[in-house]
Amino acid sequence: ANVYATKALARAAGIAFLRGVEVSTIVRDYGPKELTLHILGYGIDPENQTLQSVIRRNDELLKESDDAHIQDMIQLGYDIDLDDYANYEHDRTRGGWRALNYIIDQGICADVRAFFRVLWPKMTHRWPDFAHPTEAIAAIRAAGGVPILAHPGASLRRNGCTEEDLNAVLDYGIAGVECYSYAHDDAMTALCVEWCQHHNLLITGGSDYHGGFAGRTLGVPVVDSEDLQLGELVNLIVA
C-alpha cells in the first residue's frame, strides 16, 4: 500500500528504488509440521488484481489470527478485556501486528522476541492458512514481479537449512534467494550463494530491518553490489 509514496521519497532523495512486497506462505505437508516461507516479490505492479487477491486474503487471515491469539491468552489466564481490545487503535508505523502491540501496551509482553519465546509455545492457534508458495509465486509473476525466497536460514532452520531443503523449495518456482541476511552466518551465506550459482538463480540481500521493530540494524549485513546477481531485476530498478 505504501509503494508509490516510498518511490516518491526515494526519488526525491536520489536513491534507486525497486517496488516490492513480502508474501507469507505456508506448506502444510512439509514433514511432520507446517512450513512458513516468506516470498519477496520484486518489481511487482501493486495494482495487479491477482496479487491483490492473495494479499487481501492474507490480511484477512492475519486479522482472524490476531483475535484468536487474544482468545488464547484469555484462556491462559491473562487479564484482557475484549471490549478494550476491540477499541484498541493500532499504530501500524510501530511495526508488528495489532494483537502484539496491544499486549505490549498492556505490559504482558516486552517485544516480539518475548512473544515468540514465552507466549507462542503456549498458543493453541498457529499460523493461518496462507497461500501456498506456488500460488503466491504465480501471483507475483502475474503482477510482472520476480519471486525471491527470503532469509532461508530463518525459514528453513528447523532442519538447519540444507541443500535438500533448498532443492525442495526450488520446485515451487522461485527465481532466486536472499542469500545475504541477518539470519545467516558465513557458512549459510556461502551455501545459498553456491546453490544459486549452481542453479543459475538470482542472488539478493537484505537487512529485514522492519524499522527497528525486530531489533535489527539497517544495512546489516553489509552487502556490495558485486556480491549480488540481480539478473532481470536490474531492468526493474528505478534510478
Residue pairs with C-beta under 8 A, 6 or more apart in sequence:
1 46
3 19
3 20
3 21
3 46
4 46
6 17
7 17
7 19
7 238
10 16
10 17
10 238
11 17
11 238
16 237
16 238
16 239
17 237
17 238
18 42
18 43
18 233
18 236
18 237
18 238
19 42
19 43
19 44
19 45
19 46
19 145
19 236
19 238
20 40
20 41
20 42
20 43
20 44
20 145
21 40
21 41
21 44
21 46
21 51
21 55
21 140
21 145
22 38
22 39
22 40
22 41
22 150
23 38
23 39
23 40
23 41
23 54
23 55
23 58
23 130
23 131
23 136
23 139
23 140
24 36
24 37
24 38
24 58
24 62
24 127
24 130
25 36
25 37
25 38
25 39
25 130
25 131
25 132
25 133
25 135
25 136
26 34
26 35
26 36
26 37
26 127
26 128
26 129
26 130
26 131
26 132
27 34
27 35
27 36
27 37
27 132
27 133
28 34
28 129
30 168
31 158
31 159
33 158
34 126
34 127
35 155
35 156
35 158
36 127
36 130
36 155
37 133
37 149
37 150
37 155
37 169
37 172
38 149
38 150
38 151
38 155
39 133
39 136
39 137
39 140
39 147
39 148
39 149
39 150
39 174
40 147
40 148
40 149
40 150
40 178
40 204
40 206
41 51
41 136
41 139
41 140
41 143
41 145
41 146
41 147
41 148
42 145
42 146
42 148
42 204
42 233
42 236
43 144
43 145
43 146
43 232
43 233
43 236
44 51
44 140
44 143
44 144
44 145
45 51
45 143
45 144
45 145
46 52
46 143
48 139
48 142
48 143
48 144
50 138
50 139
50 142
50 143
51 139
51 140
51 142
51 143
51 145
53 139
54 131
54 135
54 136
54 139
57 131
58 128
58 130
58 131
61 128
61 129
61 130
62 97
62 128
63 98
64 128
65 99
65 125
65 127
65 128
66 97
66 98
66 99
67 99
68 125
69 99
69 123
69 125
70 80
70 82
70 85
70 99
70 102
71 125
72 122
72 123
72 124
72 125
73 80
73 103
73 108
73 119
74 80
74 82
75 124
76 122
78 103
78 108
80 103
80 106
80 108
85 99
85 102
88 98
88 102
88 105
90 97
90 98
90 101
90 102
91 101
93 211
94 101
94 211
94 213
95 210
95 211
95 212
95 213
95 214
96 104
96 112
96 213
100 109
100 112
100 115
103 109
103 115
103 119
104 110
104 111
109 115
109 118
109 119
111 215
112 213
112 214
112 215
113 214
113 215
130 136
131 139
133 169
133 172
133 173
133 174
134 172
134 173
136 147
137 147
137 172
137 173
137 174
138 173
140 146
140 147
141 147
141 173
146 175
146 176
146 202
146 231
146 232
146 233
146 236
147 173
147 174
147 175
148 174
148 175
148 176
148 177
148 178
148 202
148 204
149 155
149 169
149 174
149 176
149 177
149 178
150 178
150 181
150 206
150 208
151 178
151 181
151 182
151 183
151 184
151 206
151 208
152 161
152 165
152 166
152 169
152 177
152 178
152 181
152 183
152 188
152 192
153 161
153 181
153 183
153 184
153 185
153 188
153 192
154 181
154 183
155 161
156 162
156 165
156 166
156 169
157 183
159 165
161 188
161 191
163 191
163 195
166 177
166 191
166 192
166 195
170 199
174 201
175 201
175 202
175 231
175 232
176 196
176 201
176 202
176 203
176 204
176 229
176 231
177 192
177 195
177 196
177 201
177 202
177 203
177 204
178 204
178 205
178 206
179 189
179 192
179 193
179 196
179 203
179 204
179 205
180 189
180 203
180 204
180 205
180 206
180 221
180 223
180 227
180 228
181 189
181 205
181 206
181 208
181 221
182 207
182 208
182 216
182 220
182 221
183 208
184 192
184 221
189 221
192 203
193 203
193 227
195 201
196 202
196 203
196 229
197 203
197 229
201 229
202 229
202 230
202 231
202 232
202 233
203 227
203 228
203 229
203 230
204 228
204 230
204 233
205 221
205 223
205 227
205 228
207 216
207 217
207 218
207 219
207 220
207 221
208 214
208 216
209 216
209 217
209 218
210 216
212 218
230 237
